[in-house]
Amino acid sequence: MTHATQLVPAIELVKRSSMRFPNESDDYRHARNALLAEEIELRRHIERVAEQRRALPPGGEVTSRYHFQGEHGPVDFAGLFGDKQTLVVYSYMFGPQRERPCPMCTSLLSAWDGEARDVGQRVALAVVARSPIDRLVAFKKERGWRHLRLYSDIDGSFSRDYHGIDKNGGDDAAFNVFTRRDGVIRHFWAGEMGMESADPGQDPRGAPDLMPLWTILDVTPEGRGTDWYPKLDYDD
C-alpha cells in the first residue's frame, strides 16, 4: 500500500465520485458522502493491518508429529500443505461429544466451500475436527459441500495445541495459518480475539470478520442484530 503521506485525503476522493441514485435528498447525499469517507479510511486501515500482519517475525516452529485421518486416508501435518507453502486451518466445532455441529461454524464453512477452489490456487485450506472422519464426511454430504477438505484430528493433539479445545475440554473454533519455508513449518498467525477482547454489546469476533453472512448483514438497516444466529436447518 502507498504510504499514508502519499494518499489523497478521503474527502477529496469522495468529491471525485459522481454516483447518485434516483430521488435521493440532499440530506441523504451529505450523510452518505460522510460515510463514504469513513469507508475509504476503513479500507485503508484494513490494508495497514494486513501489511503489519504480513511483516510478523517468524512464529513458533511446529515440531509435534500431528496425525490426521482424511477422506482418502491418513496424513501427517506436512501433508496438509500439499504442494503449497502456506496452510490455512479452520478448527470446526464438531467433536465426538456433539450430536450435531456448531451452526455458526457450519454457516461459515458453507460459504467457504464455494470459495475453496479459488483459495486453493494460492494456499492450502484444511478443516479439522475431532469427530471420526466417517462422521465428518457424512455431514459434508448432507450439507452438499463439494470442495472443502475435512480431516479428523485423531488424538486431539493439534486441537489442544492450537486452541481448538476450550479450557473445559469442549470444542472451540480456531483459525490458524502456517508456513513452510525451506522445509521448516512454522505457525504464522491465528485469530486471537475472543470473549476477553469483545466490546460491550457485541458478540466476540475477529476483524476482518471471516463470515460473509455478517458482512452482508452489516450493510443493511437491520444489521446483524443481537438475537439471531444461523441454524443448521430452516422450516422454509
Biotite code that builds the C-alpha atoms (Angstrom):
import biotite.structure as struc

atoms = struc.array([
    struc.Atom([0.000, 0.000, 0.000], chain_id="A", res_id=1, res_name="MET", atom_name="CA", element="C"),
    struc.Atom([1.180, 3.561, -0.692], chain_id="A", res_id=2, res_name="THR", atom_name="CA", element="C"),
    struc.Atom([2.385, 5.339, 2.440], chain_id="A", res_id=3, res_name="HIS", atom_name="CA", element="C"),
    struc.Atom([-0.235, 7.494, 4.140], chain_id="A", res_id=4, res_name="ALA", atom_name="CA", element="C"),
    struc.Atom([1.632, 10.729, 3.305], chain_id="A", res_id=5, res_name="THR", atom_name="CA", element="C"),
    struc.Atom([1.169, 9.956, -0.393], chain_id="A", res_id=6, res_name="GLN", atom_name="CA", element="C"),
    struc.Atom([-2.531, 9.202, -0.198], chain_id="A", res_id=7, res_name="LEU", atom_name="CA", element="C"),
    struc.Atom([-5.147, 11.604, -1.408], chain_id="A", res_id=8, res_name="VAL", atom_name="CA", element="C"),
    struc.Atom([-7.357, 12.632, 1.521], chain_id="A", res_id=9, res_name="PRO", atom_name="CA", element="C"),
    struc.Atom([-10.506, 10.540, 1.671], chain_id="A", res_id=10, res_name="ALA", atom_name="CA", element="C"),
    struc.Atom([-12.778, 13.557, 1.438], chain_id="A", res_id=11, res_name="ILE", atom_name="CA", element="C"),
    struc.Atom([-11.081, 14.537, -1.833], chain_id="A", res_id=12, res_name="GLU", atom_name="CA", element="C"),
    struc.Atom([-11.720, 11.091, -3.246], chain_id="A", res_id=13, res_name="LEU", atom_name="CA", element="C"),
    struc.Atom([-15.357, 11.447, -2.218], chain_id="A", res_id=14, res_name="VAL", atom_name="CA", element="C"),
    struc.Atom([-15.614, 14.672, -4.224], chain_id="A", res_id=15, res_name="LYS", atom_name="CA", element="C"),
    struc.Atom([-14.475, 12.787, -7.310], chain_id="A", res_id=16, res_name="ARG", atom_name="CA", element="C"),
    struc.Atom([-17.389, 10.378, -7.054], chain_id="A", res_id=17, res_name="SER", atom_name="CA", element="C"),
    struc.Atom([-20.342, 11.110, -9.304], chain_id="A", res_id=18, res_name="SER", atom_name="CA", element="C"),
    struc.Atom([-22.516, 8.242, -8.089], chain_id="A", res_id=19, res_name="MET", atom_name="CA", element="C"),
    struc.Atom([-26.084, 9.322, -7.355], chain_id="A", res_id=20, res_name="ARG", atom_name="CA", element="C"),
    struc.Atom([-29.403, 7.470, -7.058], chain_id="A", res_id=21, res_name="PHE", atom_name="CA", element="C"),
    struc.Atom([-32.955, 8.343, -8.128], chain_id="A", res_id=22, res_name="PRO", atom_name="CA", element="C"),
    struc.Atom([-34.832, 10.759, -5.873], chain_id="A", res_id=23, res_name="ASN", atom_name="CA", element="C"),
    struc.Atom([-32.203, 10.926, -3.148], chain_id="A", res_id=24, res_name="GLU", atom_name="CA", element="C"),
    struc.Atom([-32.336, 14.022, -0.933], chain_id="A", res_id=25, res_name="SER", atom_name="CA", element="C"),
    struc.Atom([-29.560, 16.495, -0.226], chain_id="A", res_id=26, res_name="ASP", atom_name="CA", element="C"),
    struc.Atom([-29.563, 15.282, 3.387], chain_id="A", res_id=27, res_name="ASP", atom_name="CA", element="C"),
    struc.Atom([-29.065, 11.705, 2.241], chain_id="A", res_id=28, res_name="TYR", atom_name="CA", element="C"),
    struc.Atom([-26.188, 12.637, -0.077], chain_id="A", res_id=29, res_name="ARG", atom_name="CA", element="C"),
    struc.Atom([-24.458, 14.716, 2.584], chain_id="A", res_id=30, res_name="HIS", atom_name="CA", element="C"),
    struc.Atom([-24.652, 11.883, 5.128], chain_id="A", res_id=31, res_name="ALA", atom_name="CA", element="C"),
    struc.Atom([-23.706, 9.272, 2.530], chain_id="A", res_id=32, res_name="ARG", atom_name="CA", element="C"),
    struc.Atom([-20.612, 11.215, 1.472], chain_id="A", res_id=33, res_name="ASN", atom_name="CA", element="C"),
    struc.Atom([-19.505, 11.480, 5.092], chain_id="A", res_id=34, res_name="ALA", atom_name="CA", element="C"),
    struc.Atom([-19.973, 7.725, 5.424], chain_id="A", res_id=35, res_name="LEU", atom_name="CA", element="C"),
    struc.Atom([-18.106, 7.116, 2.162], chain_id="A", res_id=36, res_name="LEU", atom_name="CA", element="C"),
    struc.Atom([-15.106, 8.979, 3.539], chain_id="A", res_id=37, res_name="ALA", atom_name="CA", element="C"),
    struc.Atom([-15.161, 6.715, 6.603], chain_id="A", res_id=38, res_name="GLU", atom_name="CA", element="C"),
    struc.Atom([-15.439, 3.631, 4.362], chain_id="A", res_id=39, res_name="GLU", atom_name="CA", element="C"),
    struc.Atom([-12.375, 4.750, 2.427], chain_id="A", res_id=40, res_name="ILE", atom_name="CA", element="C"),
    struc.Atom([-10.486, 5.185, 5.695], chain_id="A", res_id=41, res_name="GLU", atom_name="CA", element="C"),
    struc.Atom([-11.657, 1.739, 6.807], chain_id="A", res_id=42, res_name="LEU", atom_name="CA", element="C"),
    struc.Atom([-10.346, 0.203, 3.593], chain_id="A", res_id=43, res_name="ARG", atom_name="CA", element="C"),
    struc.Atom([-7.010, 1.871, 4.177], chain_id="A", res_id=44, res_name="ARG", atom_name="CA", element="C"),
    struc.Atom([-6.868, 0.715, 7.776], chain_id="A", res_id=45, res_name="HIS", atom_name="CA", element="C"),
    struc.Atom([-7.631, -2.871, 6.737], chain_id="A", res_id=46, res_name="ILE", atom_name="CA", element="C"),
    struc.Atom([-4.695, -2.723, 4.343], chain_id="A", res_id=47, res_name="GLU", atom_name="CA", element="C"),
    struc.Atom([-2.400, -1.251, 7.014], chain_id="A", res_id=48, res_name="ARG", atom_name="CA", element="C"),
    struc.Atom([-3.323, -4.086, 9.365], chain_id="A", res_id=49, res_name="VAL", atom_name="CA", element="C"),
    struc.Atom([-2.737, -6.648, 6.606], chain_id="A", res_id=50, res_name="ALA", atom_name="CA", element="C"),
    struc.Atom([0.704, -5.174, 5.952], chain_id="A", res_id=51, res_name="GLU", atom_name="CA", element="C"),
    struc.Atom([1.537, -5.368, 9.651], chain_id="A", res_id=52, res_name="GLN", atom_name="CA", element="C"),
    struc.Atom([0.354, -8.979, 9.739], chain_id="A", res_id=53, res_name="ARG", atom_name="CA", element="C"),
    struc.Atom([2.478, -9.927, 6.746], chain_id="A", res_id=54, res_name="ARG", atom_name="CA", element="C"),
    struc.Atom([5.507, -8.337, 8.434], chain_id="A", res_id=55, res_name="ALA", atom_name="CA", element="C"),
    struc.Atom([5.318, -10.510, 11.553], chain_id="A", res_id=56, res_name="LEU", atom_name="CA", element="C"),
    struc.Atom([8.607, -12.190, 12.524], chain_id="A", res_id=57, res_name="PRO", atom_name="CA", element="C"),
    struc.Atom([8.760, -15.989, 12.201], chain_id="A", res_id=58, res_name="PRO", atom_name="CA", element="C"),
    struc.Atom([6.336, -17.772, 14.502], chain_id="A", res_id=59, res_name="GLY", atom_name="CA", element="C"),
    struc.Atom([6.928, -20.893, 16.550], chain_id="A", res_id=60, res_name="GLY", atom_name="CA", element="C"),
    struc.Atom([8.224, -23.948, 14.735], chain_id="A", res_id=61, res_name="GLU", atom_name="CA", element="C"),
    struc.Atom([5.816, -26.879, 14.518], chain_id="A", res_id=62, res_name="VAL", atom_name="CA", element="C"),
    struc.Atom([7.758, -29.783, 15.990], chain_id="A", res_id=63, res_name="THR", atom_name="CA", element="C"),
    struc.Atom([4.970, -32.106, 17.140], chain_id="A", res_id=64, res_name="SER", atom_name="CA", element="C"),
    struc.Atom([4.019, -35.015, 14.900], chain_id="A", res_id=65, res_name="ARG", atom_name="CA", element="C"),
    struc.Atom([0.330, -34.377, 14.347], chain_id="A", res_id=66, res_name="TYR", atom_name="CA", element="C"),
    struc.Atom([-1.627, -37.070, 12.552], chain_id="A", res_id=67, res_name="HIS", atom_name="CA", element="C"),
    struc.Atom([-4.989, -36.784, 10.843], chain_id="A", res_id=68, res_name="PHE", atom_name="CA", element="C"),
    struc.Atom([-7.416, -39.032, 9.040], chain_id="A", res_id=69, res_name="GLN", atom_name="CA", element="C"),
    struc.Atom([-8.564, -37.538, 5.768], chain_id="A", res_id=70, res_name="GLY", atom_name="CA", element="C"),
    struc.Atom([-11.200, -38.609, 3.312], chain_id="A", res_id=71, res_name="GLU", atom_name="CA", element="C"),
    struc.Atom([-8.551, -40.510, 1.373], chain_id="A", res_id=72, res_name="HIS", atom_name="CA", element="C"),
    struc.Atom([-6.554, -41.930, 4.252], chain_id="A", res_id=73, res_name="GLY", atom_name="CA", element="C"),
    struc.Atom([-4.093, -40.877, 6.954], chain_id="A", res_id=74, res_name="PRO", atom_name="CA", element="C"),
    struc.Atom([-1.951, -37.779, 6.559], chain_id="A", res_id=75, res_name="VAL", atom_name="CA", element="C"),
    struc.Atom([0.628, -36.011, 8.683], chain_id="A", res_id=76, res_name="ASP", atom_name="CA", element="C"),
    struc.Atom([0.741, -32.269, 9.258], chain_id="A", res_id=77, res_name="PHE", atom_name="CA", element="C"),
    struc.Atom([3.141, -31.605, 6.395], chain_id="A", res_id=78, res_name="ALA", atom_name="CA", element="C"),
    struc.Atom([0.755, -33.487, 4.133], chain_id="A", res_id=79, res_name="GLY", atom_name="CA", element="C"),
    struc.Atom([-1.947, -30.892, 4.746], chain_id="A", res_id=80, res_name="LEU", atom_name="CA", element="C"),
    struc.Atom([0.160, -28.398, 2.777], chain_id="A", res_id=81, res_name="PHE", atom_name="CA", element="C"),
    struc.Atom([0.058, -30.434, -0.424], chain_id="A", res_id=82, res_name="GLY", atom_name="CA", element="C"),
    struc.Atom([2.177, -28.514, -2.919], chain_id="A", res_id=83, res_name="ASP", atom_name="CA", element="C"),
    struc.Atom([1.605, -25.149, -1.239], chain_id="A", res_id=84, res_name="LYS", atom_name="CA", element="C"),
    struc.Atom([3.884, -23.172, 1.070], chain_id="A", res_id=85, res_name="GLN", atom_name="CA", element="C"),
    struc.Atom([1.085, -21.737, 3.214], chain_id="A", res_id=86, res_name="THR", atom_name="CA", element="C"),
    struc.Atom([-1.637, -23.629, 5.056], chain_id="A", res_id=87, res_name="LEU", atom_name="CA", element="C"),
    struc.Atom([-4.867, -22.238, 6.496], chain_id="A", res_id=88, res_name="VAL", atom_name="CA", element="C"),
    struc.Atom([-6.537, -24.468, 9.097], chain_id="A", res_id=89, res_name="VAL", atom_name="CA", element="C"),
    struc.Atom([-10.031, -23.964, 10.493], chain_id="A", res_id=90, res_name="TYR", atom_name="CA", element="C"),
    struc.Atom([-10.866, -25.892, 13.660], chain_id="A", res_id=91, res_name="SER", atom_name="CA", element="C"),
    struc.Atom([-14.509, -26.929, 13.275], chain_id="A", res_id=92, res_name="TYR", atom_name="CA", element="C"),
    struc.Atom([-16.679, -27.294, 16.368], chain_id="A", res_id=93, res_name="MET", atom_name="CA", element="C"),
    struc.Atom([-17.849, -30.831, 15.631], chain_id="A", res_id=94, res_name="PHE", atom_name="CA", element="C"),
    struc.Atom([-16.275, -33.044, 18.254], chain_id="A", res_id=95, res_name="GLY", atom_name="CA", element="C"),
    struc.Atom([-17.495, -36.549, 19.134], chain_id="A", res_id=96, res_name="PRO", atom_name="CA", element="C"),
    struc.Atom([-19.456, -35.232, 22.121], chain_id="A", res_id=97, res_name="GLN", atom_name="CA", element="C"),
    struc.Atom([-21.677, -33.151, 19.814], chain_id="A", res_id=98, res_name="ARG", atom_name="CA", element="C"),
    struc.Atom([-24.856, -34.596, 18.363], chain_id="A", res_id=99, res_name="GLU", atom_name="CA", element="C"),
    struc.Atom([-24.702, -32.023, 15.571], chain_id="A", res_id=100, res_name="ARG", atom_name="CA", element="C"),
    struc.Atom([-22.018, -29.500, 14.550], chain_id="A", res_id=101, res_name="PRO", atom_name="CA", element="C"),
    struc.Atom([-21.924, -25.836, 15.518], chain_id="A", res_id=102, res_name="CYS", atom_name="CA", element="C"),
    struc.Atom([-24.390, -23.885, 13.319], chain_id="A", res_id=103, res_name="PRO", atom_name="CA", element="C"),
    struc.Atom([-22.137, -20.804, 13.214], chain_id="A", res_id=104, res_name="MET", atom_name="CA", element="C"),
    struc.Atom([-19.118, -22.820, 12.079], chain_id="A", res_id=105, res_name="CYS", atom_name="CA", element="C"),
    struc.Atom([-21.309, -24.596, 9.552], chain_id="A", res_id=106, res_name="THR", atom_name="CA", element="C"),
    struc.Atom([-22.595, -21.310, 8.124], chain_id="A", res_id=107, res_name="SER", atom_name="CA", element="C"),
    struc.Atom([-19.033, -20.079, 7.715], chain_id="A", res_id=108, res_name="LEU", atom_name="CA", element="C"),
    struc.Atom([-17.847, -23.278, 6.072], chain_id="A", res_id=109, res_name="LEU", atom_name="CA", element="C"),
    struc.Atom([-20.824, -23.398, 3.730], chain_id="A", res_id=110, res_name="SER", atom_name="CA", element="C"),
    struc.Atom([-19.707, -20.031, 2.370], chain_id="A", res_id=111, res_name="ALA", atom_name="CA", element="C"),
    struc.Atom([-16.091, -21.147, 2.205], chain_id="A", res_id=112, res_name="TRP", atom_name="CA", element="C"),
    struc.Atom([-16.985, -24.263, 0.246], chain_id="A", res_id=113, res_name="ASP", atom_name="CA", element="C"),
    struc.Atom([-17.895, -22.058, -2.693], chain_id="A", res_id=114, res_name="GLY", atom_name="CA", element="C"),
    struc.Atom([-14.521, -20.305, -2.467], chain_id="A", res_id=115, res_name="GLU", atom_name="CA", element="C"),
    struc.Atom([-12.356, -23.311, -1.646], chain_id="A", res_id=116, res_name="ALA", atom_name="CA", element="C"),
    struc.Atom([-11.169, -23.937, -5.188], chain_id="A", res_id=117, res_name="ARG", atom_name="CA", element="C"),
    struc.Atom([-10.203, -20.288, -5.590], chain_id="A", res_id=118, res_name="ASP", atom_name="CA", element="C"),
    struc.Atom([-8.415, -20.238, -2.225], chain_id="A", res_id=119, res_name="VAL", atom_name="CA", element="C"),
    struc.Atom([-6.644, -23.439, -3.221], chain_id="A", res_id=120, res_name="GLY", atom_name="CA", element="C"),
    struc.Atom([-4.949, -21.692, -6.127], chain_id="A", res_id=121, res_name="GLN", atom_name="CA", element="C"),
    struc.Atom([-2.901, -19.684, -3.627], chain_id="A", res_id=122, res_name="ARG", atom_name="CA", element="C"),
    struc.Atom([-2.776, -21.590, -0.346], chain_id="A", res_id=123, res_name="VAL", atom_name="CA", element="C"),
    struc.Atom([-3.838, -24.898, 1.161], chain_id="A", res_id=124, res_name="ALA", atom_name="CA", element="C"),
    struc.Atom([-7.093, -24.905, 3.142], chain_id="A", res_id=125, res_name="LEU", atom_name="CA", element="C"),
    struc.Atom([-7.963, -27.636, 5.639], chain_id="A", res_id=126, res_name="ALA", atom_name="CA", element="C"),
    struc.Atom([-10.887, -28.086, 8.024], chain_id="A", res_id=127, res_name="VAL", atom_name="CA", element="C"),
    struc.Atom([-10.032, -30.051, 11.174], chain_id="A", res_id=128, res_name="VAL", atom_name="CA", element="C"),
    struc.Atom([-12.472, -31.505, 13.696], chain_id="A", res_id=129, res_name="ALA", atom_name="CA", element="C"),
    struc.Atom([-12.267, -34.147, 16.406], chain_id="A", res_id=130, res_name="ARG", atom_name="CA", element="C"),
    struc.Atom([-15.087, -36.377, 15.182], chain_id="A", res_id=131, res_name="SER", atom_name="CA", element="C"),
    struc.Atom([-14.221, -39.546, 13.249], chain_id="A", res_id=132, res_name="PRO", atom_name="CA", element="C"),
    struc.Atom([-13.730, -38.932, 9.542], chain_id="A", res_id=133, res_name="ILE", atom_name="CA", element="C"),
    struc.Atom([-16.767, -41.012, 8.558], chain_id="A", res_id=134, res_name="ASP", atom_name="CA", element="C"),
    struc.Atom([-18.972, -38.741, 10.630], chain_id="A", res_id=135, res_name="ARG", atom_name="CA", element="C"),
    struc.Atom([-17.432, -35.631, 9.088], chain_id="A", res_id=136, res_name="LEU", atom_name="CA", element="C"),
    struc.Atom([-17.851, -36.970, 5.567], chain_id="A", res_id=137, res_name="VAL", atom_name="CA", element="C"),
    struc.Atom([-21.477, -37.906, 6.226], chain_id="A", res_id=138, res_name="ALA", atom_name="CA", element="C"),
    struc.Atom([-22.264, -34.351, 7.276], chain_id="A", res_id=139, res_name="PHE", atom_name="CA", element="C"),
    struc.Atom([-20.305, -32.957, 4.338], chain_id="A", res_id=140, res_name="LYS", atom_name="CA", element="C"),
    struc.Atom([-22.582, -34.926, 2.011], chain_id="A", res_id=141, res_name="LYS", atom_name="CA", element="C"),
    struc.Atom([-25.689, -33.870, 3.935], chain_id="A", res_id=142, res_name="GLU", atom_name="CA", element="C"),
    struc.Atom([-24.668, -30.235, 3.649], chain_id="A", res_id=143, res_name="ARG", atom_name="CA", element="C"),
    struc.Atom([-23.770, -30.516, -0.021], chain_id="A", res_id=144, res_name="GLY", atom_name="CA", element="C"),
    struc.Atom([-20.182, -29.375, 0.406], chain_id="A", res_id=145, res_name="TRP", atom_name="CA", element="C"),
    struc.Atom([-18.055, -30.277, -2.574], chain_id="A", res_id=146, res_name="ARG", atom_name="CA", element="C"),
    struc.Atom([-14.671, -28.654, -2.219], chain_id="A", res_id=147, res_name="HIS", atom_name="CA", element="C"),
    struc.Atom([-13.692, -28.406, 1.450], chain_id="A", res_id=148, res_name="LEU", atom_name="CA", element="C"),
    struc.Atom([-11.026, -30.832, 2.656], chain_id="A", res_id=149, res_name="ARG", atom_name="CA", element="C"),
    struc.Atom([-12.047, -32.306, 6.025], chain_id="A", res_id=150, res_name="LEU", atom_name="CA", element="C"),
    struc.Atom([-9.703, -34.046, 8.459], chain_id="A", res_id=151, res_name="TYR", atom_name="CA", element="C"),
    struc.Atom([-10.210, -35.821, 11.761], chain_id="A", res_id=152, res_name="SER", atom_name="CA", element="C"),
    struc.Atom([-7.737, -34.850, 14.473], chain_id="A", res_id=153, res_name="ASP", atom_name="CA", element="C"),
    struc.Atom([-7.140, -38.426, 15.565], chain_id="A", res_id=154, res_name="ILE", atom_name="CA", element="C"),
    struc.Atom([-5.896, -37.856, 19.120], chain_id="A", res_id=155, res_name="ASP", atom_name="CA", element="C"),
    struc.Atom([-6.866, -34.205, 19.526], chain_id="A", res_id=156, res_name="GLY", atom_name="CA", element="C"),
    struc.Atom([-3.271, -33.070, 19.995], chain_id="A", res_id=157, res_name="SER", atom_name="CA", element="C"),
    struc.Atom([-3.378, -30.481, 17.230], chain_id="A", res_id=158, res_name="PHE", atom_name="CA", element="C"),
    struc.Atom([-6.679, -29.125, 18.552], chain_id="A", res_id=159, res_name="SER", atom_name="CA", element="C"),
    struc.Atom([-5.232, -28.837, 22.069], chain_id="A", res_id=160, res_name="ARG", atom_name="CA", element="C"),
    struc.Atom([-2.069, -27.066, 20.938], chain_id="A", res_id=161, res_name="ASP", atom_name="CA", element="C"),
    struc.Atom([-3.765, -24.629, 18.559], chain_id="A", res_id=162, res_name="TYR", atom_name="CA", element="C"),
    struc.Atom([-6.807, -23.660, 20.611], chain_id="A", res_id=163, res_name="HIS", atom_name="CA", element="C"),
    struc.Atom([-9.472, -25.870, 19.037], chain_id="A", res_id=164, res_name="GLY", atom_name="CA", element="C"),
    struc.Atom([-10.397, -27.080, 22.541], chain_id="A", res_id=165, res_name="ILE", atom_name="CA", element="C"),
    struc.Atom([-11.575, -24.750, 25.291], chain_id="A", res_id=166, res_name="ASP", atom_name="CA", element="C"),
    struc.Atom([-10.458, -24.812, 28.912], chain_id="A", res_id=167, res_name="LYS", atom_name="CA", element="C"),
    struc.Atom([-13.339, -27.158, 29.808], chain_id="A", res_id=168, res_name="ASN", atom_name="CA", element="C"),
    struc.Atom([-12.406, -29.699, 27.154], chain_id="A", res_id=169, res_name="GLY", atom_name="CA", element="C"),
    struc.Atom([-15.148, -28.703, 24.724], chain_id="A", res_id=170, res_name="GLY", atom_name="CA", element="C"),
    struc.Atom([-14.862, -27.586, 21.121], chain_id="A", res_id=171, res_name="ASP", atom_name="CA", element="C"),
    struc.Atom([-13.696, -24.106, 20.261], chain_id="A", res_id=172, res_name="ASP", atom_name="CA", element="C"),
    struc.Atom([-13.466, -22.552, 16.818], chain_id="A", res_id=173, res_name="ALA", atom_name="CA", element="C"),
    struc.Atom([-9.931, -21.608, 15.793], chain_id="A", res_id=174, res_name="ALA", atom_name="CA", element="C"),
    struc.Atom([-8.324, -20.143, 12.709], chain_id="A", res_id=175, res_name="PHE", atom_name="CA", element="C"),
    struc.Atom([-4.597, -20.710, 12.216], chain_id="A", res_id=176, res_name="ASN", atom_name="CA", element="C"),
    struc.Atom([-2.155, -20.035, 9.405], chain_id="A", res_id=177, res_name="VAL", atom_name="CA", element="C"),
    struc.Atom([1.116, -21.914, 8.953], chain_id="A", res_id=178, res_name="PHE", atom_name="CA", element="C"),
    struc.Atom([4.060, -21.527, 6.597], chain_id="A", res_id=179, res_name="THR", atom_name="CA", element="C"),
    struc.Atom([6.568, -23.964, 5.163], chain_id="A", res_id=180, res_name="ARG", atom_name="CA", element="C"),
    struc.Atom([9.831, -22.331, 4.174], chain_id="A", res_id=181, res_name="ARG", atom_name="CA", element="C"),
    struc.Atom([12.994, -24.290, 3.340], chain_id="A", res_id=182, res_name="ASP", atom_name="CA", element="C"),
    struc.Atom([11.375, -27.391, 4.805], chain_id="A", res_id=183, res_name="GLY", atom_name="CA", element="C"),
    struc.Atom([10.615, -25.766, 8.165], chain_id="A", res_id=184, res_name="VAL", atom_name="CA", element="C"),
    struc.Atom([6.963, -25.467, 9.216], chain_id="A", res_id=185, res_name="ILE", atom_name="CA", element="C"),
    struc.Atom([6.069, -22.552, 11.461], chain_id="A", res_id=186, res_name="ARG", atom_name="CA", element="C"),
    struc.Atom([2.976, -21.007, 12.893], chain_id="A", res_id=187, res_name="HIS", atom_name="CA", element="C"),
    struc.Atom([2.377, -17.666, 11.170], chain_id="A", res_id=188, res_name="PHE", atom_name="CA", element="C"),
    struc.Atom([-0.813, -16.140, 12.603], chain_id="A", res_id=189, res_name="TRP", atom_name="CA", element="C"),
    struc.Atom([-4.032, -17.015, 14.408], chain_id="A", res_id=190, res_name="ALA", atom_name="CA", element="C"),
    struc.Atom([-7.236, -15.243, 15.234], chain_id="A", res_id=191, res_name="GLY", atom_name="CA", element="C"),
    struc.Atom([-6.798, -14.251, 18.893], chain_id="A", res_id=192, res_name="GLU", atom_name="CA", element="C"),
    struc.Atom([-9.920, -12.213, 19.584], chain_id="A", res_id=193, res_name="MET", atom_name="CA", element="C"),
    struc.Atom([-12.459, -13.777, 21.921], chain_id="A", res_id=194, res_name="GLY", atom_name="CA", element="C"),
    struc.Atom([-14.581, -13.061, 24.962], chain_id="A", res_id=195, res_name="MET", atom_name="CA", element="C"),
    struc.Atom([-11.759, -11.165, 26.651], chain_id="A", res_id=196, res_name="GLU", atom_name="CA", element="C"),
    struc.Atom([-11.405, -8.712, 23.763], chain_id="A", res_id=197, res_name="SER", atom_name="CA", element="C"),
    struc.Atom([-15.099, -8.270, 22.931], chain_id="A", res_id=198, res_name="ALA", atom_name="CA", element="C"),
    struc.Atom([-16.608, -4.794, 23.053], chain_id="A", res_id=199, res_name="ASP", atom_name="CA", element="C"),
    struc.Atom([-19.744, -4.099, 25.140], chain_id="A", res_id=200, res_name="PRO", atom_name="CA", element="C"),
    struc.Atom([-22.955, -5.198, 23.461], chain_id="A", res_id=201, res_name="GLY", atom_name="CA", element="C"),
    struc.Atom([-21.170, -7.168, 20.753], chain_id="A", res_id=202, res_name="GLN", atom_name="CA", element="C"),
    struc.Atom([-20.580, -10.856, 20.232], chain_id="A", res_id=203, res_name="ASP", atom_name="CA", element="C"),
    struc.Atom([-16.891, -11.740, 20.319], chain_id="A", res_id=204, res_name="PRO", atom_name="CA", element="C"),
    struc.Atom([-15.495, -11.766, 16.823], chain_id="A", res_id=205, res_name="ARG", atom_name="CA", element="C"),
    struc.Atom([-12.349, -11.094, 14.894], chain_id="A", res_id=206, res_name="GLY", atom_name="CA", element="C"),
    struc.Atom([-11.607, -8.434, 12.321], chain_id="A", res_id=207, res_name="ALA", atom_name="CA", element="C"),
    struc.Atom([-11.924, -8.584, 9.445], chain_id="A", res_id=208, res_name="PRO", atom_name="CA", element="C"),
    struc.Atom([-14.877, -10.890, 10.015], chain_id="A", res_id=209, res_name="ASP", atom_name="CA", element="C"),
    struc.Atom([-14.414, -14.255, 8.327], chain_id="A", res_id=210, res_name="LEU", atom_name="CA", element="C"),
    struc.Atom([-18.161, -14.795, 7.806], chain_id="A", res_id=211, res_name="MET", atom_name="CA", element="C"),
    struc.Atom([-19.662, -13.382, 4.588], chain_id="A", res_id=212, res_name="PRO", atom_name="CA", element="C"),
    struc.Atom([-23.060, -13.636, 6.285], chain_id="A", res_id=213, res_name="LEU", atom_name="CA", element="C"),
    struc.Atom([-22.225, -10.852, 8.730], chain_id="A", res_id=214, res_name="TRP", atom_name="CA", element="C"),
    struc.Atom([-20.540, -8.737, 6.062], chain_id="A", res_id=215, res_name="THR", atom_name="CA", element="C"),
    struc.Atom([-23.784, -8.708, 4.089], chain_id="A", res_id=216, res_name="ILE", atom_name="CA", element="C"),
    struc.Atom([-25.980, -8.024, 7.110], chain_id="A", res_id=217, res_name="LEU", atom_name="CA", element="C"),
    struc.Atom([-23.702, -5.187, 8.231], chain_id="A", res_id=218, res_name="ASP", atom_name="CA", element="C"),
    struc.Atom([-24.695, -3.140, 5.163], chain_id="A", res_id=219, res_name="VAL", atom_name="CA", element="C"),
    struc.Atom([-28.438, -3.488, 5.866], chain_id="A", res_id=220, res_name="THR", atom_name="CA", element="C"),
    struc.Atom([-30.523, -1.220, 8.111], chain_id="A", res_id=221, res_name="PRO", atom_name="CA", element="C"),
    struc.Atom([-31.296, -4.168, 10.391], chain_id="A", res_id=222, res_name="GLU", atom_name="CA", element="C"),
    struc.Atom([-27.632, -5.025, 10.840], chain_id="A", res_id=223, res_name="GLY", atom_name="CA", element="C"),
    struc.Atom([-26.625, -8.350, 12.314], chain_id="A", res_id=224, res_name="ARG", atom_name="CA", element="C"),
    struc.Atom([-28.859, -7.844, 15.344], chain_id="A", res_id=225, res_name="GLY", atom_name="CA", element="C"),
    struc.Atom([-28.441, -9.330, 18.798], chain_id="A", res_id=226, res_name="THR", atom_name="CA", element="C"),
    struc.Atom([-30.986, -12.169, 18.860], chain_id="A", res_id=227, res_name="ASP", atom_name="CA", element="C"),
    struc.Atom([-30.437, -14.153, 15.658], chain_id="A", res_id=228, res_name="TRP", atom_name="CA", element="C"),
    struc.Atom([-27.868, -16.752, 14.715], chain_id="A", res_id=229, res_name="TYR", atom_name="CA", element="C"),
    struc.Atom([-27.614, -19.237, 11.857], chain_id="A", res_id=230, res_name="PRO", atom_name="CA", element="C"),
    struc.Atom([-29.279, -22.640, 12.152], chain_id="A", res_id=231, res_name="LYS", atom_name="CA", element="C"),
    struc.Atom([-28.409, -25.930, 10.528], chain_id="A", res_id=232, res_name="LEU", atom_name="CA", element="C"),
    struc.Atom([-31.911, -26.094, 9.009], chain_id="A", res_id=233, res_name="ASP", atom_name="CA", element="C"),
    struc.Atom([-34.838, -23.750, 8.416], chain_id="A", res_id=234, res_name="TYR", atom_name="CA", element="C"),
    struc.Atom([-38.528, -24.614, 8.163], chain_id="A", res_id=235, res_name="ASP", atom_name="CA", element="C"),
    struc.Atom([-38.945, -22.576, 4.992], chain_id="A", res_id=236, res_name="ASP", atom_name="CA", element="C"),
])
